[in-house]
Amino acid sequence: MENAHNNTSASGMAAKEFTLLVALLMSIAAISIDALLPALGIIGQELGATTANQPQLLISMLFLGMALGQLICGPLSDALGRRPILFGGLALYTLGTIVCYQATSLETLMLGRFIQGLGVAGPYISAISLVRDLYHGAQMARIMSLVMTVFVLVPAIAPSLGQGIMFITDDWRGIFEMYLAYGALIFIWIVLRLKETLPKTNRIAFSTQGFYEGFKEVLTNRITASYTVCMGLFIGSFIGYLNSSQQIFQVQFETGNMFSVYFGLLALVLGVSSLLNARFVGKYGAKFIAFRAIVSVVFASAIFLALHAFISISLWMFLIYAAILFFAFGLLFGNVNSLAMEPMGHVAGIASAVIGSVSSIMSMVIGTVIGQLYNNTLIPVSAGFMIMGALALCLIYWAEKGRIEEISEIENVTA
C-alpha cells in the first residue's frame, strides 16, 4: 500500500487515472493511423491522386515521422524529463493536424502527416517511460497489462470512429478535427494532473558521443541487430497490409462501410493474441513463441499465395487467412522487441530509441513498396508476408547460432 501511495504522489494521480492516461498516450499513434483508413479513397478522389495507390502514402508518412521522432525523443526524454517531451510532442502533433486540416493538395496533406508522426513519437516514447519511472516488478506488469487491455481496443474501434465522423460531418476533414480534440484533451489532462516522474537526479545528460556509442552497440550486437531487422521485416509486411486494407475491403471485396467492422474484428484478434501472449510468455519463453509465430505466418502465406493459382479468392477465405496472421502478429510484436532489448540493459534508453527508429524506418520503406504494388489482388500482400517472414526466420537462425538448439529442445518437449 505504501508503494501505491508513493506512486500516486509522484504522478499526481491515482493508479486507475494514471493507467488510463498512459493507455491514451500510447493510442495516439494507432488512432492517427486507423481512423483515417476509411477516408483514403475519398481523399484520393478529392485531392487528385494520380494513382489509386497514392493515398496510401498518408499512412507511410506518419510512420516515417514517428520513426525519426523516436530517435530524438528517446534520449531527450531521459535528459529533460517526461513532461517537456510530452508537451513538445503534442504541440508538433497539433501543428501537423492543422496542416492536414487545411491541406488542399495531397502533397501538403503528406507533409502534415509527417509532422503528426514526429509529434506522435513524444507521447508514444514517454508512455512506457512513465510506467517504468513509477512501478517495478509485479506492479509494473499489472499496470502494463491494464494499459494494453485499453490499447488493443483502439485499432478495433478507430476505423468505425473515422467512418462515423465522416457520416456525421460529410467530410474527411472531420477526422482531423477529432485528432485536434484528442490531442487537446490529453494536453490539458497532463497540465492539470500529471507531475514530472523523472527526478533531476535520475536524468542522463544527452551527448552525441553517448548516442553514437549506443547506436554502434545496437548495430554491432548480433542478437540485437538481427532481431531489430526481423522487427523491421515483419512490421513492414504488416504496414503493407495496412496501406492496402481500404482498397482490399472497399474496392476488391466491395464491403462498403462494413470495412470498419471487418478491420475491427481482425484488430480484436490481434488484441486477444497479445493478452494471451502476456499469460504464456513466462511459461514458454519469448524466443519459442516468436519463432513459431513467424513459421505460421510463412506457411499460411505460402498456402494462401498458392491458392491464387487454382481458385478465385473470396472474402471469407481472406478473413480466415488474415485472422491467422493477426493472431501470429499479436505474439510477435512484444516478444521480438524484448529479444532485441535483452542484451541492451546497460544502455536501455538509447537502445530502445535506436531499435524503434531503425525497425520503423525499415518497415515504413517495406510497407510502402508492398502497398504501392497492390494490383486489385492479394498477391502482393501475401507474397510480402511470406518473403519478409522467411527472411526473418533466416535471421533468427543466424542470430541464435550456437543457441538455436534451445528452440528445438523446447519444441521437442512441448510436441
C-alpha positions in Angstrom: 0.0 0.0 0.0 2.9 2.3 0.8 4.3 1.8 -2.7 1.0 2.6 -4.3 0.7 5.8 -2.2 4.2 6.9 -3.2 3.4 6.2 -6.9 0.2 8.2 -6.6 2.0 11.1 -5.0 4.8 11.0 -7.6 2.5 11.1 -10.6 -0.2 13.4 -9.1 -3.0 10.9 -9.8 -4.5 7.6 -8.7 -3.3 4.4 -10.3 -6.5 4.0 -12.4 -6.4 7.5 -13.8 -2.6 7.1 -14.5 -3.3 3.8 -16.3 -6.0 5.4 -18.5 -3.8 8.4 -19.4 -0.8 6.1 -20.3 -3.1 4.0 -22.5 -4.4 7.1 -24.3 -0.9 8.3 -24.8 0.1 5.0 -26.4 -3.1 5.1 -28.5 -2.4 8.4 -30.3 -0.4 6.6 -33.0 -3.0 3.8 -33.5 -5.9 6.2 -33.8 -4.0 8.5 -36.0 -3.4 5.7 -38.5 -6.6 3.6 -38.3 -9.3 6.3 -38.1 -8.1 7.7 -41.4 -8.2 4.4 -43.3 -11.9 4.6 -44.4 -11.2 8.1 -45.8 -8.3 7.2 -48.1 -10.3 6.6 -51.2 -12.3 9.8 -50.8 -9.2 11.9 -50.1 -7.6 10.5 -53.2 -10.6 11.5 -55.3 -10.9 14.9 -53.8 -7.2 15.9 -53.9 -6.5 14.5 -57.3 -4.4 11.4 -56.6 -2.5 10.3 -59.7 -2.9 6.6 -58.9 -5.2 4.5 -56.8 -2.3 3.6 -54.5 -1.0 7.1 -53.9 -3.3 7.9 -50.9 -1.5 5.0 -49.1 1.4 7.3 -48.6 -0.6 9.2 -46.0 -0.1 6.2 -43.7 3.6 5.7 -44.6 4.4 9.4 -44.0 3.1 9.2 -40.4 5.3 6.1 -39.8 8.3 7.9 -41.2 7.8 10.9 -38.9 7.3 8.6 -36.0 10.4 6.6 -36.8 12.6 9.7 -36.9 10.9 11.2 -33.9 11.6 8.2 -31.7 15.3 8.6 -32.4 15.1 12.2 -31.0 12.5 11.8 -28.2 14.1 8.7 -26.5 17.4 10.3 -25.4 15.8 13.7 -24.8 13.2 12.2 -22.5 15.9 10.7 -20.3 17.8 14.1 -20.4 15.0 16.6 -19.9 12.2 14.7 -18.2 8.9 13.3 -19.4 6.7 16.4 -19.3 8.7 18.6 -21.7 8.8 15.7 -24.3 5.0 15.2 -23.9 4.3 18.9 -24.4 6.7 19.2 -27.3 5.3 16.1 -29.0 1.7 17.2 -28.5 2.5 20.7 -29.9 4.0 19.2 -33.0 1.1 16.8 -33.4 -1.3 19.7 -33.2 0.7 21.7 -35.8 0.7 18.7 -38.1 -3.0 18.2 -37.7 -3.7 21.8 -38.5 -1.6 21.5 -41.7 -3.6 18.4 -42.7 -6.9 20.1 -41.9 -6.1 23.0 -44.2 -4.5 20.9 -47.0 -5.7 21.4 -50.5 -3.3 19.1 -52.1 -2.1 15.5 -51.4 1.5 16.7 -51.0 0.5 19.2 -48.3 -1.5 16.5 -46.6 1.5 14.2 -46.6 3.7 17.0 -45.1 1.1 17.4 -42.3 1.1 13.6 -41.7 4.9 13.6 -41.4 4.7 16.4 -38.8 2.0 14.5 -37.0 4.3 11.4 -36.9 7.1 13.5 -35.4 4.7 14.6 -32.7 3.3 11.2 -32.0 6.8 9.9 -31.1 6.8 12.0 -27.9 3.7 10.6 -26.2 4.4 7.1 -27.5 8.0 7.0 -26.1 7.0 8.7 -22.9 4.1 6.4 -22.1 6.3 3.4 -21.3 8.9 5.6 -19.6 6.2 7.0 -17.2 5.3 3.4 -16.1 8.9 2.5 -15.7 9.6 5.6 -13.6 6.9 4.7 -11.1 6.4 1.0 -11.0 8.5 -2.1 -10.8 8.1 -5.9 -10.9 4.6 -7.3 -10.4 3.1 -3.8 -10.1 4.6 -2.7 -13.4 3.3 -5.9 -15.1 -0.2 -5.3 -13.7 -0.3 -1.6 -14.9 1.1 -2.5 -18.3 -1.5 -5.4 -18.6 -4.3 -2.9 -17.9 -2.7 -0.4 -20.3 -2.6 -3.0 -23.1 -6.2 -4.0 -22.5 -7.3 -0.4 -23.3 -4.6 -0.1 -26.1 -5.7 -3.1 -28.1 -9.3 -1.9 -28.3 -8.3 1.3 -30.1 -7.4 -0.3 -33.5 -10.7 -2.2 -33.3 -12.9 0.9 -32.9 -10.8 3.6 -34.7 -12.0 2.8 -38.3 -15.6 2.8 -37.1 -14.9 6.1 -35.4 -13.5 7.6 -38.6 -16.4 6.2 -40.6 -18.9 7.7 -38.1 -17.3 11.1 -38.2 -17.4 11.2 -42.0 -21.1 10.2 -41.9 -21.9 13.0 -39.4 -19.8 15.7 -40.9 -19.9 14.5 -44.6 -16.2 15.5 -44.8 -13.0 13.6 -44.2 -11.6 16.8 -42.5 -13.8 16.0 -39.6 -11.4 13.2 -38.7 -8.6 15.8 -38.2 -11.0 17.9 -36.0 -11.3 14.7 -33.8 -7.5 14.5 -33.8 -7.3 18.1 -32.6 -9.8 17.4 -29.8 -8.0 14.2 -28.8 -4.6 16.0 -28.5 -6.1 19.0 -26.7 -7.8 16.7 -24.1 -4.5 14.9 -23.3 -2.6 18.2 -23.2 -5.0 19.7 -20.7 -5.0 16.4 -18.7 -1.2 16.4 -18.4 -1.1 20.1 -17.5 -3.6 19.8 -14.7 -2.9 16.3 -13.3 0.4 14.8 -14.2 3.6 15.6 -12.3 7.1 15.1 -13.6 8.0 11.4 -12.9 11.8 11.5 -13.6 13.7 13.3 -10.9 16.6 15.5 -11.9 19.0 13.2 -10.1 18.0 10.3 -12.3 18.3 12.1 -15.6 21.0 11.2 -18.2 22.7 14.1 -19.9 22.4 13.9 -23.7 25.7 13.7 -25.5 26.4 13.0 -29.2 29.2 10.6 -28.1 26.9 8.6 -25.9 24.3 8.4 -28.6 26.9 7.3 -31.1 28.2 4.6 -28.8 24.7 3.4 -28.1 23.8 3.4 -31.8 27.1 1.5 -32.6 26.4 -1.1 -29.8 22.9 -1.8 -31.1 24.0 -2.3 -34.7 27.2 -4.4 -33.8 25.5 -6.8 -31.4 24.5 -9.9 -33.4 21.4 -10.7 -31.3 20.1 -7.1 -31.1 20.8 -6.2 -34.7 19.2 -9.4 -36.0 16.0 -9.1 -34.0 15.8 -5.3 -34.9 15.9 -6.2 -38.6 13.4 -9.0 -38.0 11.1 -6.5 -36.5 11.5 -4.2 -39.5 10.8 -7.1 -41.8 7.6 -8.4 -40.3 6.2 -5.0 -39.3 6.9 -3.9 -42.9 4.8 -6.6 -44.2 2.1 -5.6 -41.8 2.2 -2.0 -42.9 1.9 -3.2 -46.4 -1.4 -4.7 -45.4 -2.5 -1.6 -43.5 -1.7 0.6 -46.6 -3.7 -1.7 -48.8 -6.6 -2.5 -46.4 -9.0 0.1 -47.6 -8.6 -0.9 -51.2 -8.8 -4.7 -50.3 -12.0 -4.4 -48.4 -13.8 -1.5 -50.1 -12.6 -1.9 -53.7 -11.6 -5.5 -54.2 -14.3 -7.1 -52.0 -16.8 -4.2 -52.2 -17.7 -4.2 -48.5 -18.5 -0.5 -48.3 -19.0 0.7 -44.7 -18.5 -2.8 -43.4 -14.8 -2.3 -43.9 -14.5 -0.8 -40.4 -16.3 -3.8 -39.0 -14.1 -6.4 -40.6 -11.0 -4.4 -39.8 -12.1 -4.0 -36.2 -12.7 -7.7 -35.8 -9.3 -8.6 -37.1 -7.7 -6.0 -34.7 -9.5 -7.7 -31.8 -7.9 -11.0 -32.9 -4.5 -9.3 -32.6 -5.5 -7.8 -29.2 -6.7 -11.2 -27.8 -3.4 -12.8 -29.0 -1.4 -10.1 -27.3 -3.2 -10.7 -24.0 -2.7 -14.5 -24.3 1.0 -13.9 -25.0 1.3 -12.0 -21.7 0.0 -15.1 -20.0 2.1 -17.7 -21.8 5.4 -16.0 -22.4 6.6 -16.8 -18.9 5.9 -20.5 -19.4 7.3 -21.0 -23.0 9.6 -18.0 -23.5 9.6 -15.2 -26.0 12.0 -16.9 -28.4 9.9 -20.1 -28.7 6.6 -18.2 -29.2 8.1 -15.7 -31.7 9.8 -18.5 -33.7 6.6 -20.5 -34.1 4.5 -17.3 -34.9 6.8 -16.4 -37.8 6.7 -20.0 -39.1 2.9 -19.8 -39.0 3.0 -16.6 -41.0 5.3 -18.0 -43.7 3.4 -21.3 -44.1 -0.1 -19.7 -44.1 1.1 -17.1 -46.6 2.7 -19.7 -48.9 -0.6 -21.8 -48.9 -2.7 -18.7 -49.4 -0.5 -17.5 -52.3 -0.6 -20.9 -53.9 -4.5 -20.9 -53.8 -4.5 -17.9 -56.2 -3.3 -20.3 -59.0 -6.3 -22.6 -58.6 -9.3 -20.6 -57.3 -10.8 -17.2 -57.1 -10.2 -15.8 -53.6 -13.4 -14.8 -51.8 -13.8 -12.5 -48.7 -14.3 -15.3 -46.2 -11.1 -17.0 -47.4 -9.2 -13.8 -46.9 -10.7 -13.2 -43.4 -9.5 -16.7 -42.3 -6.0 -16.1 -43.6 -5.9 -12.6 -42.1 -7.1 -13.9 -38.7 -4.2 -16.4 -38.7 -1.8 -13.5 -39.5 -3.2 -11.2 -36.9 -3.1 -13.9 -34.2 0.6 -14.5 -35.1 1.4 -10.8 -35.0 -0.1 -10.5 -31.6 2.5 -13.0 -30.5 5.3 -11.3 -32.3 5.3 -7.5 -31.6 6.2 -7.6 -27.9 8.4 -10.7 -28.0 10.7 -9.7 -30.8 11.2 -6.3 -29.2 12.1 -7.8 -25.9 14.5 -10.2 -27.6 16.2 -7.3 -29.3 16.4 -5.4 -26.0 17.7 -8.4 -24.0 21.4 -7.7 -24.3 21.0 -3.9 -24.0 20.1 -3.4 -20.4 23.1 -1.2 -19.7 22.0 1.3 -22.5 18.3 0.7 -22.4 17.1 4.2 -23.2 19.2 4.9 -26.2 18.9 1.2 -27.4 15.1 1.4 -27.2 15.1 4.6 -29.4 17.6 3.1 -31.9 15.8 -0.2 -32.2 12.4 1.5 -32.6 13.7 4.0 -35.1 15.7 1.6 -37.3 12.9 -1.0 -37.4 10.3 1.7 -38.1 12.3 3.2 -41.0 12.8 -0.3 -42.4 9.1 -1.2 -42.0 7.9 2.1 -43.5 10.0 1.5 -46.7 9.0 -2.2 -47.0 5.3 -1.4 -46.2 5.3 1.4 -48.8 6.7 -0.8 -51.5 4.2 -3.6 -50.8 1.4 -1.2 -50.7 2.4 0.5 -54.0 2.5 -2.9 -55.6 -1.2 -3.5 -54.8 -2.9 -4.5 -58.1 -6.5 -5.4 -57.0 -5.3 -8.8 -55.9 -4.0 -10.2 -52.6 -0.8 -11.5 -54.3 1.5 -8.5 -53.3 0.3 -8.6 -49.7 0.5 -12.3 -49.2 3.8 -12.5 -51.0 5.1 -9.7 -48.8 4.2 -11.7 -45.6 5.8 -14.9 -46.9 9.0 -13.3 -48.2 9.6 -11.0 -45.2 8.7 -13.8 -42.8 11.1 -16.2 -44.5 13.9 -13.6 -44.3 13.1 -13.1 -40.6 13.4 -16.8 -39.9 16.8 -16.9 -41.6 18.0 -14.0 -39.4 16.8 -15.7 -36.3 18.8 -18.9 -37.2 21.8 -16.7 -37.8 21.3 -14.7 -34.6 20.9 -17.8 -32.4 23.9 -19.5 -33.9 25.1 -21.8 -31.1 21.9 -21.3 -29.2 19.3 -22.4 -31.8 19.2 -25.8 -30.1 17.2 -24.1 -27.3 14.3 -23.6 -29.7 14.5 -27.2 -30.9 14.6 -28.6 -27.3 11.5 -26.6 -26.3 9.7 -27.8 -29.4 10.5 -31.4 -28.6 9.3 -31.1 -25.0 6.0 -29.4 -26.0 5.3 -31.5 -29.1 
